[in-house]
């Protein structure tokens, strides 16, 4: 099985998108099918040959919606078809040229389907209709009515001919969509002499679709704008010469030059130059960051007024901007409960309404509520009002807007499922070191107990921790940077406990008190870590760390935002963990935990909450990040943590967490209000239509009008 992405150009009906996704999902050769309507990207896995893939999917799409062009877009395809200027023959360029909905459409397609292409027929129709209304006052003779009728028919045909053609094609496929229902309603209005109403209904429908498309296109552009944070070109310093090359080709440890006000193309460390940089597009932090030699800058950062010479740290595809773009692009494919509910709702709702419309016509006529002509009119109003597009579009768009708003704050959420979790979370657990604290530990105290001095104790302890990446080990090694460490044999590290080894034919044990007791060394001394040689306690080490400056404010904001349980999960000593917790304002502390014990505690916390969040960094946190309802990784450093996490704090600081949660809650409020408003409005119109009190224009308002309101609510109120 291989993962593929296809772009469905020209697909503007959310209901049709759902039908396409459902039909492809039912094909046995396709698995994990998801369709992102906002970006028009279809994702699935299959073992089918790539040569026939697009053609096969095109056939399925054509069976549901005409006029949609299927284009293949995946990494292998791009590698084969890219040219030197960085464009792909297919024109889609998703992933390499950051163009999510096929921005590179040809000029003819843009002329026909772009903003002005859609606006021209609508403008012409509105003009003709306006002229028709004043015609009786201008002519004032027997030709006035004829002139008005001709102008209104022309207005209907010019503005709505594409919709009518689509409606005819769809009914030939035995699918009565909103386009066919509009055609039916307009035809019925003309038949009963209501030409003005037919024109009003058509123009309102076309105007609603136009505004709807425009609002969705604006949302797509927000992701295109995000993609612009990653430069395609970079300036390489080679043999004293500055050469412009494709950023994708640059390897780690390459020297690059970043000119003033340019974006950093690849994660790199400054080797020459200084000043300030704007990191707002990456971290959400508006305050410029000071740059000195040794400062690491993430790709997408905007350089200030100085020229920087930098050494690249990782490949282009693994740099911060690339990761951010990938996470946000793929987020729409991970659907939450609300989106799945809407898909099921639309599937059941539409046939029920069609049956209800038929019942109104038949039973109303038989029971004598009105004549057949009147009941048919009422049934048409019900059908036109029934389209579920308002809900089907606005719900994913609300999630999409929420994910986009969070990314601007420096928080990358991997899908609507996790945005939904964040909106209802009432429990958060933090890792301590590097999350609540700066993670820059130092040895604050060394106490010796045997025939050994402080310097020897540090050297032996550092030798024991030579191969460990734990922050305590790093602090010890920093104390002995200029000293050659003795070589230990039979080295064995026990995660979360300590190290055993042999030194000069003597056993060496370094770790916490529990670890020493497990190795037969009994002591009542209390230190973070202790060193024993040949079963005798030689030294005790204490370490100090400082909490991050924003932690106390973050904790207060979380508490005021409805978090009832805020906890620290750490492997450190209980006394030290409680000291840090007191400084942070956190009451619940779970200390001296092994990695698996952290997972167990997190699972218990999850069971007793509406939704749980864990925030941590580093490889050791990957299991617990996966165990939480929503795991949030600190920064873009650890590959394992980012892969396991459901969201990422791109700047490695928790200060944006409360703002992100507020955004998630606001997005969910907007989504729920859209659902409630759309369903309530439609039901009201359906009841009025059944009673004969709703004209067709009100049915159009219940369809496109409600869609526009919900879309605008999603795009404008989720910030």
Secondary structure, DSSP 8 states (H G I E B T S, - for coil): -EEEEEEEET---HHHHHHHHHHHHTSTT-EEEEEETTTTEEEEEE-S-HHHHHHHHHHHHHTT-TT-EEEE--HHHHHHHB-TTS-BTTS--TTTS--TT-TT--HHHHHHHSHHHHHHHHHHHHHHHHHHHHHHHHH-STTHHHHHHHHHHHHHHHHHHHHHHHHHHHHHTT---HHHHHHHHHHHHHHTT-HHHHHHHHHHHHHHHHHHHHHHHHHHHHHHHHHTTS-SEEEEEETTEEEEEEGGG--TT-EEEE-TT-B--S-EEEEE--EEEE-HHHH---S-EEE-TT-EE-TT-EE-SS-EEEEE-S-GGGSHHHHHHHHHHHHTTS--HHHHHHHHHHHHHHHHHHHHHHHHHHHHHHTTSS-HHHHHHHHHHHHHHT-THHHHHHHHHHHHHHHHHHHHTTEEE--HHHHHHHHH--EEEEEIIIIIB----EEEEEEE-SS--HHHHHHHHHHHTTT--SHHHHHHHHHTTTS-----EEEEEETTTEEEEEETTEEEEEE-HHHHHHTT-------SEEEEETTEEEEEEEEE--B-TTHHHHHHHHHHTT--EEEEE-SS-HHHHHHHHHHHT--EEE-S--HHHHHHHHHHHHHTSSSEEEEE-SGGGHHHHHHSSEEEEESS--HHHHHH-SEEETTS-GGGHHHHHHHHHHHHHHHHHHHHHHHHHHHHHHHHHHTT---HHHHHIIIIIHHHHHHHHHHHH--
